């Protein structure tokens, strides 16, 4: 039997939501972890920070085909330094 994809939660005191243990396990969210909440239209999307980071890294790679924006930046800076050294008397 497939796990349900929707969970009904009640908004408690001070607007708090409690994520059920099964949902936390499925998403890899532990007690004390930070999550990111985003409003998309009339929906509330909650993701772990790690999931957001992985998604952003994937988008970066797909956008420019590079593996690491940091490596790209370092390579650019090294090339600039070589050009500057070549221009010195």
N, C-alpha and C positions, 0 to 999 in steps of 0.2 A: 504494500500500500504506500503510495507517495505521500510525502510530507506536505501539509498544507502550506501554501505560499503566502497566505494572509493570516494575520494575528490581530485579534481585537484587543485593544488596551484602553484603559480608562485614564483620563487626565486627573491626577490627584492634586493634593494641596500644592499651592504655589506653582501650578502648571506643570508638574513633574509627570514624566512617563516612566514606567518601569519596563525595561526590556526583559521578556521572559528568558529563562536560562537556555531553553532550546534555541531561541533566536540568537542569543549571544554566542552560543557554541557554533552554530552554523556560520556565523559571520566572523568568528575568531576574535570576539571582543571579550576582554577580561575585565574584572572589577578594577576600577581606577583608570582604565584606558580612556583616551580622549576620542570623541566621535565628532564628525562634521555633519551638521544639519543644513539642508538646502531646500528652499521652497521652489518647486517647479510648477508653475501654474497654480493649481489648487491641491497639489500633492506636497507632502513633506518626505524628503529622502534623507535617511540617516546612514552614514557610512563610517567605517573606521578610518582613522587618519592614514593608516598603511594602505588601505584600498584606494584612497584618493591619490596618494603619492604614486602608486603603481599605475593608476589610470593616466595621471599627468605625464609620467615618464613614457608610457606607451604612445600617447598623443604626440609628444615631442619627437620620438623616433619616427613615427609615421609621417609627421609634417616635413621633416628635413632629411630623413633617412640616416641620421647619425645615431650612434649608440649612446653617446654621453655628451650633454651640453657642456659639461665641465671640461672634458677632453678637447672638444672643439674650441672652447675659449682659450685654453692653454696653448693649443697649436697656433691659433691666431696671434696670440701675444708673442710667442717665440718667433714667428715669421716677422712680425713688426720689429722685434729687437734685432733680428738679422739684418733687416733693411736699414735700420738706424745705424748699426755698426758699419755697414758698407758705405754709408754716406759720410762717415767721420773722416777728417783729413789724416 
